[in-house]
Amino acid sequence: MKITCWGARGSIAVSGKHYVKYGGDTTCMEVRSKNNDIIILDAGTGMRRLGNKLLASNERDVSMLFTHAHWDHLMGFPFFKPIYMKGTVIRMYGCPYAQESVRAMVGNTMVAPYFPVDYGLLQAEITSHSVCEDGFTIGPVTITPIALNHPNLGIGYKFVEDGKSFVFLTDNELAHKHHGGLDYEDYLRFSEGADLLIHDAEYTPDQYTMTKGWGHSTYTDALRLAMDAKAKQFGLFHHNQDRTDAAQDEIVDDCRRIAKGKKVKLKCFALEPDMEIAL
C-alpha cells in the first residue's frame, strides 16, 4: 500500500512564500494497493493536480472516498479533469449524513449559479455507494469506516492490506463530543497498532481555547492518541490556514520532543504535498 498526499491544508486553500513546504491545497490523499487499485480520499483542491497526473498516465479507473461535505473537502471535484471524459470510471463511497446520497453530496458542488457546468453533463461513468458503518473492500484493501467528532458529522477510515494498516482521521475533535461522534477510547481502539495514523492537528492548545467545538483537534491531543495507540508513524494533518512553514516545523519538533521525553518510539511528521509513504 502506498499513500500519497496531494493536499493537507485545512478549511481554505492558501498560497504565498510562507506556505511552500507544507503546501496550500486542501484535503486530497491517494492510496494505491499492491494491485494498483487507485483510491482517492476526499476532493479538496489537491484533487486538481492528481487528476492531471492520472490523465498523463492514462489511468481512468478510480474509487473515491469522502469524509464529509464541507467545502474544503469537495471544492476540487469540479476541477478533476477525468470526470469530463468518456472512458473514466469512478466509484464513490461515503456517508451522506445531510444529503439523500453521495451523488447529491458531490453534485451540489456544481449547482448553478455557483458553477457553470452541471453535474449531469459529466462524461465519466460514476456510481455512488453509502458506507456509514459496514466495512468493504477495494481490491486487496479492507476498509473500515468510523464516525468522526465533527459538526454536521463525518466519517474516518482504516485501510488494511497484507497486515499493514493506515488510519485516516481528519476533521476529528478528540476533546469535544459532537452529535453522532464517539469517545476518545473508540478512536484509540480504532487506531490501535496502526502502521500509519494521519490525524487532524489543526490547533495549538492556545488556539483551542477560542475554537473548542469547531470540529478540530490540537496537535497535542492528536499526538496523545498516536502514542496511546502505539502507532508506528504519526502524520499531522489539516494544517491551519494561517500556519506558516516555520510554525508547522516548530509543532513537528515539539511532537518529537514530547514523544522522546515519554520514551515513545514514534515517527512524527507533518504531511507535505507529493509526500509518499509506503507500508
Beta strands, then each sheet from edge to edge (+ up, - down):
strand 1: 2-7
strand 2: 28-32
strand 3: 38-41
strand 4: 61-65
strand 5: 89-94
strand 6: 125-130
strand 7: 136-138
strand 8: 141-147
strand 9: 155-161
strand 10: 164-169
strand 11: 196-200
strand 12: 233-237
strand 13: 267-270
strand 14: 276-278
sheet 1: 6+ 5+ 4+ 3+ 2- 1+ 14-
sheet 2: 7+ 8- 9+ 10- 11- 12- 13-
end
